[in-house]
Amino acid sequence: MSTTVTGTIEHRDIGMGAWALVTDEGVTYELPRSVDKKLLKAGQKAKVTGKVREDIMTTAMIGPVLEVKSFDVISSD
C-alpha cells in the first residue's frame, strides 16, 4: 500500500548515521540508504510517496522504514 507524506529531511548521528523524514505532525520515518541522494539534504522539505516497510529492521531504529518511490522537493535550505 502506497502512502504520501510531507516533511523535513533530517540526518541523525546514530551509529554510522541515518536519514529521516519527519512529518509536520511529528512522525519520523527512516529513509533507506538506497534512496536517491538528491533527497538527502538536511533541512530540505519534501513530499514523498512510498511504502512503509514493516518487514525491515535497522540498527538506527528511529521509526518505520519508508521505501521511497518518488518525491518532490518543496523547499531547500
PDB file of N, CA, C and O in Angstrom:
ATOM      1  N   MET A   1       0.837  -1.176   0.000  1.00  0.00           N
ATOM      2  CA  MET A   1       0.000   0.000   0.000  1.00  0.00           C
ATOM      3  C   MET A   1       0.886   1.244   0.000  1.00  0.00           C
ATOM      4  O   MET A   1       1.825   1.348   0.789  1.00  0.00           O
ATOM      5  N   SER A   2       0.585   2.167  -0.873  1.00  0.00           N
ATOM      6  CA  SER A   2       1.366   3.384  -1.026  1.00  0.00           C
ATOM      7  C   SER A   2       0.865   4.478  -0.087  1.00  0.00           C
ATOM      8  O   SER A   2      -0.331   4.583   0.184  1.00  0.00           O
ATOM      9  N   THR A   3       1.798   5.286   0.401  1.00  0.00           N
ATOM     10  CA  THR A   3       1.454   6.403   1.267  1.00  0.00           C
ATOM     11  C   THR A   3       2.219   7.633   0.807  1.00  0.00           C
ATOM     12  O   THR A   3       3.324   7.517   0.278  1.00  0.00           O
ATOM     13  N   THR A   4       1.637   8.810   1.006  1.00  0.00           N
ATOM     14  CA  THR A   4       2.307  10.060   0.678  1.00  0.00           C
ATOM     15  C   THR A   4       2.370  10.914   1.924  1.00  0.00           C
ATOM     16  O   THR A   4       1.351  11.152   2.573  1.00  0.00           O
ATOM     17  N   VAL A   5       3.573  11.379   2.264  1.00  0.00           N
ATOM     18  CA  VAL A   5       3.775  12.211   3.453  1.00  0.00           C
ATOM     19  C   VAL A   5       4.647  13.410   3.091  1.00  0.00           C
ATOM     20  O   VAL A   5       5.471  13.346   2.179  1.00  0.00           O
ATOM     21  N   THR A   6       4.448  14.490   3.818  1.00  0.00           N
ATOM     22  CA  THR A   6       5.244  15.697   3.639  1.00  0.00           C
ATOM     23  C   THR A   6       5.984  15.974   4.931  1.00  0.00           C
ATOM     24  O   THR A   6       5.414  15.895   6.019  1.00  0.00           O
ATOM     25  N   GLY A   7       7.262  16.299   4.800  1.00  0.00           N
ATOM     26  CA  GLY A   7       8.035  16.577   5.998  1.00  0.00           C
ATOM     27  C   GLY A   7       9.412  17.120   5.685  1.00  0.00           C
ATOM     28  O   GLY A   7       9.710  17.490   4.550  1.00  0.00           O
ATOM     29  N   THR A   8      10.245  17.163   6.709  1.00  0.00           N
ATOM     30  CA  THR A   8      11.584  17.715   6.619  1.00  0.00           C
ATOM     31  C   THR A   8      12.616  16.603   6.742  1.00  0.00           C
ATOM     32  O   THR A   8      12.490  15.718   7.588  1.00  0.00           O
ATOM     33  N   ILE A   9      13.629  16.653   5.898  1.00  0.00           N
ATOM     34  CA  ILE A   9      14.704  15.663   5.917  1.00  0.00           C
ATOM     35  C   ILE A   9      15.671  16.013   7.051  1.00  0.00           C
ATOM     36  O   ILE A   9      16.074  17.166   7.204  1.00  0.00           O
ATOM     37  N   GLU A  10      16.033  15.007   7.836  1.00  0.00           N
ATOM     38  CA  GLU A  10      16.985  15.188   8.925  1.00  0.00           C
ATOM     39  C   GLU A  10      18.049  14.105   8.859  1.00  0.00           C
ATOM     40  O   GLU A  10      17.777  12.973   8.459  1.00  0.00           O
ATOM     41  N   HIS A  11      19.272  14.466   9.259  1.00  0.00           N
ATOM     42  CA  HIS A  11      20.335  13.473   9.406  1.00  0.00           C
ATOM     43  C   HIS A  11      20.526  13.232  10.896  1.00  0.00           C
ATOM     44  O   HIS A  11      20.694  14.175  11.670  1.00  0.00           O
ATOM     45  N   ARG A  12      20.501  11.976  11.287  1.00  0.00           N
ATOM     46  CA  ARG A  12      20.662  11.600  12.694  1.00  0.00           C
ATOM     47  C   ARG A  12      22.033  10.981  12.890  1.00  0.00           C
ATOM     48  O   ARG A  12      22.430  10.098  12.130  1.00  0.00           O
ATOM     49  N   ASP A  13      22.757  11.433  13.897  1.00  0.00           N
ATOM     50  CA  ASP A  13      24.085  10.904  14.207  1.00  0.00           C
ATOM     51  C   ASP A  13      23.975   9.694  15.118  1.00  0.00           C
ATOM     52  O   ASP A  13      24.351   9.742  16.290  1.00  0.00           O
ATOM     53  N   ILE A  14      23.460   8.617  14.567  1.00  0.00           N
ATOM     54  CA  ILE A  14      23.308   7.354  15.283  1.00  0.00           C
ATOM     55  C   ILE A  14      24.154   6.323  14.546  1.00  0.00           C
ATOM     56  O   ILE A  14      23.933   6.073  13.361  1.00  0.00           O
ATOM     57  N   GLY A  15      25.107   5.732  15.228  1.00  0.00           N
ATOM     58  CA  GLY A  15      25.975   4.751  14.580  1.00  0.00           C
ATOM     59  C   GLY A  15      26.693   5.382  13.404  1.00  0.00           C
ATOM     60  O   GLY A  15      27.424   6.358  13.568  1.00  0.00           O
ATOM     61  N   MET A  16      26.488   4.832  12.226  1.00  0.00           N
ATOM     62  CA  MET A  16      27.103   5.363  11.005  1.00  0.00           C
ATOM     63  C   MET A  16      26.272   6.482  10.397  1.00  0.00           C
ATOM     64  O   MET A  16      26.587   6.975   9.314  1.00  0.00           O
ATOM     65  N   GLY A  17      25.222   6.879  11.082  1.00  0.00           N
ATOM     66  CA  GLY A  17      24.349   7.940  10.580  1.00  0.00           C
ATOM     67  C   GLY A  17      23.100   7.360   9.939  1.00  0.00           C
ATOM     68  O   GLY A  17      23.133   6.278   9.352  1.00  0.00           O
ATOM     69  N   ALA A  18      22.020   8.079  10.056  1.00  0.00           N
ATOM     70  CA  ALA A  18      20.755   7.643   9.470  1.00  0.00           C
ATOM     71  C   ALA A  18      20.016   8.871   8.955  1.00  0.00           C
ATOM     72  O   ALA A  18      20.174   9.969   9.488  1.00  0.00           O
ATOM     73  N   TRP A  19      19.209   8.680   7.919  1.00  0.00           N
ATOM     74  CA  TRP A  19      18.405   9.750   7.356  1.00  0.00           C
ATOM     75  C   TRP A  19      16.946   9.520   7.711  1.00  0.00           C
ATOM     76  O   TRP A  19      16.464   8.388   7.728  1.00  0.00           O
ATOM     77  N   ALA A  20      16.253  10.614   7.994  1.00  0.00           N
ATOM     78  CA  ALA A  20      14.859  10.524   8.403  1.00  0.00           C
ATOM     79  C   ALA A  20      14.027  11.580   7.698  1.00  0.00           C
ATOM     80  O   ALA A  20      14.531  12.628   7.296  1.00  0.00           O
ATOM     81  N   LEU A  21      12.753  11.283   7.559  1.00  0.00           N
ATOM     82  CA  LEU A  21      11.753  12.248   7.117  1.00  0.00           C
ATOM     83  C   LEU A  21      10.834  12.446   8.311  1.00  0.00           C
ATOM     84  O   LEU A  21      10.182  11.504   8.760  1.00  0.00           O
ATOM     85  N   VAL A  22      10.783  13.668   8.824  1.00  0.00           N
ATOM     86  CA  VAL A  22       9.934  13.982   9.973  1.00  0.00           C
ATOM     87  C   VAL A  22       8.768  14.806   9.473  1.00  0.00           C
ATOM     88  O   VAL A  22       8.950  15.905   8.948  1.00  0.00           O
ATOM     89  N   THR A  23       7.555  14.266   9.639  1.00  0.00           N
ATOM     90  CA  THR A  23       6.367  14.954   9.139  1.00  0.00           C
ATOM     91  C   THR A  23       6.027  16.151  10.007  1.00  0.00           C
ATOM     92  O   THR A  23       6.548  16.300  11.112  1.00  0.00           O
ATOM     93  N   ASP A  24       5.148  17.003   9.499  1.00  0.00           N
ATOM     94  CA  ASP A  24       4.689  18.172  10.241  1.00  0.00           C
ATOM     95  C   ASP A  24       3.956  17.763  11.512  1.00  0.00           C
ATOM     96  O   ASP A  24       3.867  18.542  12.461  1.00  0.00           O
ATOM     97  N   GLU A  25       3.428  16.536  11.529  1.00  0.00           N
ATOM     98  CA  GLU A  25       2.725  16.012  12.703  1.00  0.00           C
ATOM     99  C   GLU A  25       3.679  15.381  13.711  1.00  0.00           C
ATOM    100  O   GLU A  25       3.255  14.964  14.790  1.00  0.00           O
ATOM    101  N   GLY A  26       4.968  15.307  13.365  1.00  0.00           N
ATOM    102  CA  GLY A  26       5.962  14.762  14.282  1.00  0.00           C
ATOM    103  C   GLY A  26       6.263  13.286  14.114  1.00  0.00           C
ATOM    104  O   GLY A  26       6.990  12.718  14.928  1.00  0.00           O
ATOM    105  N   VAL A  27       5.728  12.646  13.082  1.00  0.00           N
ATOM    106  CA  VAL A  27       6.004  11.232  12.827  1.00  0.00           C
ATOM    107  C   VAL A  27       7.343  11.125  12.100  1.00  0.00           C
ATOM    108  O   VAL A  27       7.590  11.846  11.133  1.00  0.00           O
ATOM    109  N   THR A  28       8.206  10.219  12.573  1.00  0.00           N
ATOM    110  CA  THR A  28       9.530  10.024  11.976  1.00  0.00           C
ATOM    111  C   THR A  28       9.563   8.733  11.177  1.00  0.00           C
ATOM    112  O   THR A  28       9.213   7.665  11.680  1.00  0.00           O
ATOM    113  N   TYR A  29       9.989   8.848   9.921  1.00  0.00           N
ATOM    114  CA  TYR A  29      10.215   7.692   9.058  1.00  0.00           C
ATOM    115  C   TYR A  29      11.695   7.619   8.743  1.00  0.00           C
ATOM    116  O   TYR A  29      12.312   8.634   8.423  1.00  0.00           O
ATOM    117  N   GLU A  30      12.265   6.444   8.828  1.00  0.00           N
ATOM    118  CA  GLU A  30      13.667   6.267   8.446  1.00  0.00           C
ATOM    119  C   GLU A  30      13.735   6.039   6.944  1.00  0.00           C
ATOM    120  O   GLU A  30      12.948   5.274   6.385  1.00  0.00           O
ATOM    121  N   LEU A  31      14.677   6.705   6.301  1.00  0.00           N
ATOM    122  CA  LEU A  31      14.876   6.552   4.859  1.00  0.00           C
ATOM    123  C   LEU A  31      16.040   5.597   4.621  1.00  0.00           C
ATOM    124  O   LEU A  31      17.097   5.751   5.233  1.00  0.00           O
ATOM    125  N   PRO A  32      15.863   4.614   3.743  1.00  0.00           N
ATOM    126  CA  PRO A  32      16.948   3.661   3.485  1.00  0.00           C
ATOM    127  C   PRO A  32      18.113   4.326   2.750  1.00  0.00           C
ATOM    128  O   PRO A  32      17.927   5.329   2.061  1.00  0.00           O
ATOM    129  N   ARG A  33      19.296   3.771   2.898  1.00  0.00           N
ATOM    130  CA  ARG A  33      20.490   4.328   2.254  1.00  0.00           C
ATOM    131  C   ARG A  33      20.394   4.281   0.725  1.00  0.00           C
ATOM    132  O   ARG A  33      21.112   5.016   0.047  1.00  0.00           O
ATOM    133  N   SER A  34      19.544   3.452   0.183  1.00  0.00           N
ATOM    134  CA  SER A  34      19.417   3.296  -1.266  1.00  0.00           C
ATOM    135  C   SER A  34      18.610   4.416  -1.922  1.00  0.00           C
ATOM    136  O   SER A  34      18.469   4.436  -3.145  1.00  0.00           O
ATOM    137  N   VAL A  35      18.078   5.347  -1.125  1.00  0.00           N
ATOM    138  CA  VAL A  35      17.240   6.420  -1.660  1.00  0.00           C
ATOM    139  C   VAL A  35      18.065   7.370  -2.534  1.00  0.00           C
ATOM    140  O   VAL A  35      19.272   7.512  -2.337  1.00  0.00           O
ATOM    141  N   ASP A  36      17.414   8.010  -3.487  1.00  0.00           N
ATOM    142  CA  ASP A  36      18.057   8.991  -4.377  1.00  0.00           C
ATOM    143  C   ASP A  36      18.759  10.055  -3.524  1.00  0.00           C
ATOM    144  O   ASP A  36      18.139  10.668  -2.655  1.00  0.00           O
ATOM    145  N   LYS A  37      20.026  10.265  -3.772  1.00  0.00           N
ATOM    146  CA  LYS A  37      20.836  11.191  -2.966  1.00  0.00           C
ATOM    147  C   LYS A  37      20.350  12.633  -3.065  1.00  0.00           C
ATOM    148  O   LYS A  37      20.691  13.448  -2.208  1.00  0.00           O
ATOM    149  N   LYS A  38      19.566  12.970  -4.080  1.00  0.00           N
ATOM    150  CA  LYS A  38      19.017  14.325  -4.215  1.00  0.00           C
ATOM    151  C   LYS A  38      18.021  14.639  -3.098  1.00  0.00           C
ATOM    152  O   LYS A  38      17.778  15.804  -2.783  1.00  0.00           O
ATOM    153  N   LEU A  39      17.456  13.602  -2.510  1.00  0.00           N
ATOM    154  CA  LEU A  39      16.511  13.787  -1.409  1.00  0.00           C
ATOM    155  C   LEU A  39      17.236  14.029  -0.094  1.00  0.00           C
ATOM    156  O   LEU A  39      16.705  14.696   0.793  1.00  0.00           O
ATOM    157  N   LEU A  40      18.443  13.494   0.038  1.00  0.00           N
ATOM    158  CA  LEU A  40      19.156  13.503   1.315  1.00  0.00           C
ATOM    159  C   LEU A  40      19.913  14.809   1.556  1.00  0.00           C
ATOM    160  O   LEU A  40      21.138  14.860   1.441  1.00  0.00           O
ATOM    161  N   LYS A  41      19.179  15.845   1.885  1.00  0.00           N
ATOM    162  CA  LYS A  41      19.763  17.135   2.232  1.00  0.00           C
ATOM    163  C   LYS A  41      19.067  17.616   3.497  1.00  0.00           C
ATOM    164  O   LYS A  41      17.877  17.931   3.476  1.00  0.00           O
ATOM    165  N   ALA A  42      19.814  17.672   4.602  1.00  0.00           N
ATOM    166  CA  ALA A  42      19.232  18.065   5.884  1.00  0.00           C
ATOM    167  C   ALA A  42      18.575  19.436   5.787  1.00  0.00           C
ATOM    168  O   ALA A  42      19.154  20.375   5.240  1.00  0.00           O
ATOM    169  N   GLY A  43      17.352  19.544   6.325  1.00  0.00           N
ATOM    170  CA  GLY A  43      16.606  20.791   6.321  1.00  0.00           C
ATOM    171  C   GLY A  43      15.692  20.950   5.126  1.00  0.00           C
ATOM    172  O   GLY A  43      14.848  21.846   5.098  1.00  0.00           O
ATOM    173  N   GLN A  44      15.853  20.089   4.141  1.00  0.00           N
ATOM    174  CA  GLN A  44      15.023  20.151   2.938  1.00  0.00           C
ATOM    175  C   GLN A  44      13.622  19.644   3.234  1.00  0.00           C
ATOM    176  O   GLN A  44      13.457  18.640   3.927  1.00  0.00           O
ATOM    177  N   LYS A  45      12.612  20.331   2.712  1.00  0.00           N
ATOM    178  CA  LYS A  45      11.238  19.895   2.889  1.00  0.00           C
ATOM    179  C   LYS A  45      10.804  19.193   1.605  1.00  0.00           C
ATOM    180  O   LYS A  45      11.062  19.680   0.504  1.00  0.00           O
ATOM    181  N   ALA A  46      10.139  18.038   1.754  1.00  0.00           N
ATOM    182  CA  ALA A  46       9.774  17.253   0.580  1.00  0.00           C
ATOM    183  C   ALA A  46       8.452  16.532   0.783  1.00  0.00           C
ATOM    184  O   ALA A  46       8.040  16.247   1.907  1.00  0.00           O
ATOM    185  N   LYS A  47       7.806  16.249  -0.329  1.00  0.00           N
ATOM    186  CA  LYS A  47       6.606  15.412  -0.367  1.00  0.00           C
ATOM    187  C   LYS A  47       7.056  14.076  -0.948  1.00  0.00           C
ATOM    188  O   LYS A  47       7.527  14.004  -2.083  1.00  0.00           O
ATOM    189  N   VAL A  48       6.902  13.011  -0.144  1.00  0.00           N
ATOM    190  CA  VAL A  48       7.447  11.701  -0.506  1.00  0.00           C
ATOM    191  C   VAL A  48       6.321  10.676  -0.619  1.00  0.00           C
ATOM    192  O   VAL A  48       5.448  10.592   0.245  1.00  0.00           O
ATOM    193  N   THR A  49       6.358   9.907  -1.693  1.00  0.00           N
ATOM    194  CA  THR A  49       5.423   8.803  -1.880  1.00  0.00           C
ATOM    195  C   THR A  49       6.221   7.513  -1.810  1.00  0.00           C
ATOM    196  O   THR A  49       7.270   7.385  -2.442  1.00  0.00           O
ATOM    197  N   GLY A  50       5.721   6.563  -1.041  1.00  0.00           N
ATOM    198  CA  GLY A  50       6.422   5.302  -0.905  1.00  0.00           C
ATOM    199  C   GLY A  50       5.623   4.293  -0.127  1.00  0.00           C
ATOM    200  O   GLY A  50       4.418   4.444   0.076  1.00  0.00           O
ATOM    201  N   LYS A  51       6.316   3.260   0.304  1.00  0.00           N
ATOM    202  CA  LYS A  51       5.697   2.158   1.034  1.00  0.00           C
ATOM    203  C   LYS A  51       6.367   2.016   2.390  1.00  0.00           C
ATOM    204  O   LYS A  51       7.593   1.952   2.478  1.00  0.00           O
ATOM    205  N   VAL A  52       5.573   1.968   3.436  1.00  0.00           N
ATOM    206  CA  VAL A  52       6.107   1.727   4.773  1.00  0.00           C
ATOM    207  C   VAL A  52       6.399   0.236   4.879  1.00  0.00           C
ATOM    208  O   VAL A  52       5.509  -0.597   4.709  1.00  0.00           O
ATOM    209  N   ARG A  53       7.654  -0.087   5.160  1.00  0.00           N
ATOM    210  CA  ARG A  53       8.092  -1.480   5.218  1.00  0.00           C
ATOM    211  C   ARG A  53       8.051  -1.984   6.651  1.00  0.00           C
ATOM    212  O   ARG A  53       8.851  -1.563   7.486  1.00  0.00           O
ATOM    213  N   GLU A  54       7.139  -2.864   6.930  1.00  0.00           N
ATOM    214  CA  GLU A  54       7.003  -3.458   8.262  1.00  0.00           C
ATOM    215  C   GLU A  54       7.939  -4.653   8.433  1.00  0.00           C
ATOM    216  O   GLU A  54       8.119  -5.150   9.544  1.00  0.00           O
ATOM    217  N   ASP A  55       8.535  -5.114   7.325  1.00  0.00           N
ATOM    218  CA  ASP A  55       9.353  -6.324   7.347  1.00  0.00           C
ATOM    219  C   ASP A  55      10.855  -6.029   7.431  1.00  0.00           C
ATOM    220  O   ASP A  55      11.673  -6.934   7.267  1.00  0.00           O
ATOM    221  N   ILE A  56      11.218  -4.772   7.686  1.00  0.00           N
ATOM    222  CA  ILE A  56      12.625  -4.382   7.745  1.00  0.00           C
ATOM    223  C   ILE A  56      12.946  -3.780   9.109  1.00  0.00           C
ATOM    224  O   ILE A  56      12.193  -2.962   9.637  1.00  0.00           O
ATOM    225  N   MET A  57      14.090  -4.204   9.673  1.00  0.00           N
ATOM    226  CA  MET A  57      14.595  -3.592  10.899  1.00  0.00           C
ATOM    227  C   MET A  57      15.951  -2.972  10.568  1.00  0.00           C
ATOM    228  O   MET A  57      16.673  -3.463   9.701  1.00  0.00           O
ATOM    229  N   THR A  58      16.286  -1.891  11.266  1.00  0.00           N
ATOM    230  CA  THR A  58      17.568  -1.238  11.045  1.00  0.00           C
ATOM    231  C   THR A  58      18.301  -1.092  12.374  1.00  0.00           C
ATOM    232  O   THR A  58      17.718  -1.295  13.439  1.00  0.00           O
ATOM    233  N   THR A  59      19.555  -0.745  12.305  1.00  0.00           N
ATOM    234  CA  THR A  59      20.309  -0.538  13.534  1.00  0.00           C
ATOM    235  C   THR A  59      19.940   0.783  14.200  1.00  0.00           C
ATOM    236  O   THR A  59      20.045   0.909  15.420  1.00  0.00           O
ATOM    237  N   ALA A  60      19.510   1.770  13.414  1.00  0.00           N
ATOM    238  CA  ALA A  60      19.139   3.074  13.983  1.00  0.00           C
ATOM    239  C   ALA A  60      17.795   3.011  14.709  1.00  0.00           C
ATOM    240  O   ALA A  60      17.630   3.615  15.769  1.00  0.00           O
ATOM    241  N   MET A  61      16.847   2.287  14.145  1.00  0.00           N
ATOM    242  CA  MET A  61      15.517   2.112  14.742  1.00  0.00           C
ATOM    243  C   MET A  61      14.905   3.451  15.181  1.00  0.00           C
ATOM    244  O   MET A  61      14.458   3.590  16.320  1.00  0.00           O
ATOM    245  N   ILE A  62      14.889   4.426  14.275  1.00  0.00           N
ATOM    246  CA  ILE A  62      14.335   5.743  14.592  1.00  0.00           C
ATOM    247  C   ILE A  62      12.879   5.890  14.157  1.00  0.00           C
ATOM    248  O   ILE A  62      12.238   6.902  14.439  1.00  0.00           O
ATOM    249  N   GLY A  63      12.372   4.887  13.478  1.00  0.00           N
ATOM    250  CA  GLY A  63      10.986   4.902  13.024  1.00  0.00           C
ATOM    251  C   GLY A  63      10.807   3.883  11.921  1.00  0.00           C
ATOM    252  O   GLY A  63      11.774   3.250  11.499  1.00  0.00           O
ATOM    253  N   PRO A  64       9.576   3.715  11.444  1.00  0.00           N
ATOM    254  CA  PRO A  64       9.346   2.770  10.356  1.00  0.00           C
ATOM    255  C   PRO A  64      10.128   3.182   9.109  1.00  0.00           C
ATOM    256  O   PRO A  64      10.312   4.371   8.850  1.00  0.00           O
ATOM    257  N   VAL A  65      10.583   2.202   8.346  1.00  0.00           N
ATOM    258  CA  VAL A  65      11.327   2.470   7.121  1.00  0.00           C
ATOM    259  C   VAL A  65      10.349   2.827   6.010  1.00  0.00           C
ATOM    260  O   VAL A  65       9.383   2.104   5.762  1.00  0.00           O
ATOM    261  N   LEU A  66      10.609   3.958   5.339  1.00  0.00           N
ATOM    262  CA  LEU A  66       9.791   4.388   4.212  1.00  0.00           C
ATOM    263  C   LEU A  66      10.582   4.157   2.934  1.00  0.00           C
ATOM    264  O   LEU A  66      11.555   4.858   2.657  1.00  0.00           O
ATOM    265  N   GLU A  67      10.153   3.164   2.154  1.00  0.00           N
ATOM    266  CA  GLU A  67      10.786   2.862   0.872  1.00  0.00           C
ATOM    267  C   GLU A  67      10.263   3.879  -0.134  1.00  0.00           C
ATOM    268  O   GLU A  67       9.090   3.835  -0.505  1.00  0.00           O
ATOM    269  N   VAL A  68      11.107   4.777  -0.572  1.00  0.00           N
ATOM    270  CA  VAL A  68      10.698   5.907  -1.411  1.00  0.00           C
ATOM    271  C   VAL A  68      10.513   5.466  -2.863  1.00  0.00           C
ATOM    272  O   VAL A  68      11.407   4.871  -3.464  1.00  0.00           O
ATOM    273  N   LYS A  69       9.338   5.770  -3.410  1.00  0.00           N
ATOM    274  CA  LYS A  69       9.058   5.502  -4.818  1.00  0.00           C
ATOM    275  C   LYS A  69       9.258   6.774  -5.649  1.00  0.00           C
ATOM    276  O   LYS A  69       9.774   6.720  -6.765  1.00  0.00           O
ATOM    277  N   SER A  70       8.842   7.925  -5.086  1.00  0.00           N
ATOM    278  CA  SER A  70       9.021   9.209  -5.768  1.00  0.00           C
ATOM    279  C   SER A  70       8.990  10.316  -4.724  1.00  0.00           C
ATOM    280  O   SER A  70       8.512  10.122  -3.606  1.00  0.00           O
ATOM    281  N   PHE A  71       9.510  11.487  -5.109  1.00  0.00           N
ATOM    282  CA  PHE A  71       9.489  12.629  -4.193  1.00  0.00           C
ATOM    283  C   PHE A  71       9.534  13.931  -4.983  1.00  0.00           C
ATOM    284  O   PHE A  71      10.011  13.982  -6.117  1.00  0.00           O
ATOM    285  N   ASP A  72       9.026  14.973  -4.350  1.00  0.00           N
ATOM    286  CA  ASP A  72       9.101  16.325  -4.879  1.00  0.00           C
ATOM    287  C   ASP A  72       9.676  17.209  -3.789  1.00  0.00           C
ATOM    288  O   ASP A  72       9.172  17.226  -2.667  1.00  0.00           O
ATOM    289  N   VAL A  73      10.729  17.942  -4.116  1.00  0.00           N
ATOM    290  CA  VAL A  73      11.312  18.882  -3.166  1.00  0.00           C
ATOM    291  C   VAL A  73      10.403  20.121  -3.126  1.00  0.00           C
ATOM    292  O   VAL A  73      10.087  20.710  -4.159  1.00  0.00           O
ATOM    293  N   ILE A  74       9.997  20.494  -1.923  1.00  0.00           N
ATOM    294  CA  ILE A  74       9.130  21.661  -1.732  1.00  0.00           C
ATOM    295  C   ILE A  74       9.975  22.899  -1.479  1.00  0.00           C
ATOM    296  O   ILE A  74       9.741  23.951  -2.074  1.00  0.00           O
ATOM    297  N   SER A  75      10.950  22.772  -0.602  1.00  0.00           N
ATOM    298  CA  SER A  75      11.870  23.880  -0.337  1.00  0.00           C
ATOM    299  C   SER A  75      13.196  23.314   0.131  1.00  0.00           C
ATOM    300  O   SER A  75      13.261  22.223   0.698  1.00  0.00           O
ATOM    301  N   SER A  76      14.245  24.070  -0.115  1.00  0.00           N
ATOM    302  CA  SER A  76      15.578  23.617   0.245  1.00  0.00           C
ATOM    303  C   SER A  76      16.304  24.747   0.949  1.00  0.00           C
ATOM    304  O   SER A  76      16.209  25.905   0.541  1.00  0.00           O
ATOM    305  N   ASP A  77      17.036  24.410   2.018  1.00  0.00           N
ATOM    306  CA  ASP A  77      17.808  25.421   2.742  1.00  0.00           C
ATOM    307  C   ASP A  77      19.089  25.755   2.020  1.00  0.00           C
ATOM    308  O   ASP A  77      19.862  26.590   2.490  1.00  0.00           O
TER     309      ASP A  77
END
